[in-house]
Amino acid sequence: MKLVVLAAGKGERFYPFSLTRPKPMMQVLSKPILEWVLRRAKEAGFDEAIIVVGPLGSRIKAYLKDGRRLGMRIEYVEQSRPLGTADAVIKAFEKVKDDVLIVYGDLLLERGEILGKVKEEMQKEELVVATVEVKDYGRYPAAIVKDGYVEKLMYQPRPWEFAANR
C-alpha cells in the first residue's frame, strides 16, 4: 500500500506567506508540516509515497529529494494548475495502481498510530474515510455519518445544508 500526499494547493488562508512557499512547507517545531506527515506515515508502516506538487513544488522536491533521509521512497506527480482535490487524486492515480491512503500535505497528526488504524481498516473494507469533528464546518468538506457509514459528502456546506442533513 502506498501513501499519496496532496501538496499542490494554493494555501490561500496562508497568504501572503504561501506566495513563496507551499503550505505543507510551513514550519512547525523547526520542520516543515510535510515532513511531520511523512514521519507519521513511516511510523504507520508506509515506506513509499507519491507527493502531488503544484507550481511551488520545486521547494518540496529540493527539501525531501528521494525520501531516503526519512527512510522512504518518494516519487512526485505534477499538478501544474491546482484544480482541486479530485484532480490531484486523478494525477496521482496515473502513477499508482496499488491500494493507497490519501492524506493532505498539511495534515498535522500527533502520532503515526492514527494512520496505522486507517491502514488497518483498509485491509477490511473496500473504502475507508477518516473524519474529524470541527466546530467551523462551513470551511471544510463535511461527511454525514450514520452507524459508522458515510451517507453523504458535502463540499464546504452552508450551515442550513449541514443542519438539514444531520
C-alpha positions in Angstrom: 0.0 0.0 0.0 1.3 3.4 -0.9 0.7 6.8 0.6 -0.5 9.7 -1.7 0.2 13.1 -0.2 -1.7 16.1 -1.7 0.6 19.1 -1.6 -0.4 21.1 -4.6 -2.9 23.5 -3.2 -2.6 27.3 -3.2 -2.7 27.7 0.6 -5.0 30.7 0.3 -5.6 31.0 4.0 -1.8 31.4 4.5 -1.4 34.4 2.0 0.9 36.2 1.7 3.3 33.5 3.1 2.1 30.9 0.7 3.0 33.0 -2.3 6.6 31.9 -2.0 6.3 28.6 -0.2 3.8 25.7 -0.4 1.6 25.5 2.7 3.0 22.0 3.5 6.4 23.5 3.8 5.4 25.9 6.6 7.5 25.1 9.7 6.2 23.5 12.9 8.8 22.8 15.6 11.6 23.6 13.1 10.4 21.1 10.4 8.0 21.5 7.5 4.5 20.2 8.1 5.0 17.8 5.2 8.0 16.2 6.9 5.8 15.6 10.0 3.2 14.0 7.8 5.8 11.7 6.3 7.3 10.8 9.6 3.9 9.8 11.0 3.3 7.8 7.8 6.6 6.0 8.3 5.6 5.2 11.9 2.4 3.6 10.5 4.5 1.4 8.2 4.5 3.3 4.9 7.7 3.1 3.0 6.6 4.6 -0.3 4.9 7.9 -1.0 3.7 9.8 -4.1 3.5 13.5 -3.5 1.3 15.6 -5.7 3.0 19.0 -6.1 1.9 22.3 -7.6 3.6 25.4 -9.0 5.9 25.7 -6.0 6.7 22.0 -5.9 10.4 22.6 -6.6 10.7 23.7 -2.9 9.2 20.4 -1.7 11.4 18.4 -4.1 14.6 20.2 -3.1 13.9 19.6 0.6 12.7 15.9 0.5 14.6 14.7 -2.6 14.0 11.0 -3.0 13.0 10.5 0.7 16.0 8.4 1.7 16.7 10.7 4.6 13.3 9.8 6.1 13.7 6.1 5.2 11.1 6.3 2.5 11.0 6.2 -1.3 9.3 9.3 -2.6 8.0 10.0 -6.2 6.4 13.2 -7.4 3.5 14.0 -9.6 3.0 17.5 -11.0 -0.3 19.3 -10.9 0.7 22.4 -12.8 -2.6 24.1 -12.3 -4.2 23.4 -8.9 -7.7 22.4 -10.0 -8.8 20.9 -6.6 -8.5 17.7 -4.7 -10.2 15.4 -7.2 -7.8 16.5 -10.0 -4.8 15.9 -7.7 -6.0 12.4 -6.9 -6.5 11.6 -10.6 -3.0 12.8 -11.3 -1.7 10.5 -8.5 -3.6 7.5 -9.9 -1.8 7.9 -13.2 1.3 6.8 -11.3 0.0 4.2 -8.9 -2.2 1.1 -9.4 -2.0 -0.2 -5.8 -4.3 0.5 -2.8 -3.5 3.9 -1.5 -4.0 6.1 1.6 -4.6 9.7 0.5 -3.7 12.4 3.0 -3.3 16.2 2.8 0.3 17.5 3.0 -0.7 19.9 5.8 -2.3 17.3 8.0 -0.8 17.6 11.4 -1.1 14.3 13.4 0.1 13.8 16.9 1.0 10.1 16.3 1.5 7.8 13.4 -0.9 5.3 15.0 -3.8 7.3 13.6 -2.6 6.5 10.1 -1.9 3.0 11.2 -5.5 2.5 12.3 -6.8 3.8 9.0 -4.4 1.4 7.2 -5.7 -1.4 9.3 -9.3 -0.6 8.5 -8.3 -0.5 4.8 -7.4 -4.2 5.0 -11.0 -5.0 5.9 -13.1 -2.6 3.8 -13.2 -1.6 0.2 -13.1 2.2 1.0 -12.3 3.9 4.2 -12.9 7.6 5.0 -11.4 9.1 8.2 -13.2 12.2 9.5 -12.8 14.6 12.5 -15.4 16.8 14.0 -14.8 20.5 13.7 -16.8 23.5 15.0 -16.3 25.7 11.9 -17.8 23.1 9.5 -18.6 25.6 6.7 -14.9 26.0 5.9 -14.2 22.3 5.2 -15.8 19.4 3.4 -18.3 17.6 5.6 -19.5 14.0 5.9 -22.8 12.9 7.2 -22.1 9.7 9.0 -24.8 7.2 10.3 -24.0 4.0 12.0 -20.3 4.2 11.0 -21.0 4.7 7.3 -20.8 7.8 5.2 -24.3 8.7 3.9 -23.4 12.0 2.2 -20.3 14.1 1.4 -20.6 17.9 1.0 -18.0 20.4 0.0 -18.0 23.4 2.4 -21.7 23.2 3.2 -23.7 26.3 4.3 -25.0 26.0 7.9 -28.5 25.2 6.8 -27.4 22.5 4.3 -25.4 20.8 7.1 -28.1 21.1 9.7 -30.7 19.7 7.3 -28.6 16.6 6.7 -27.7 15.8 10.3 
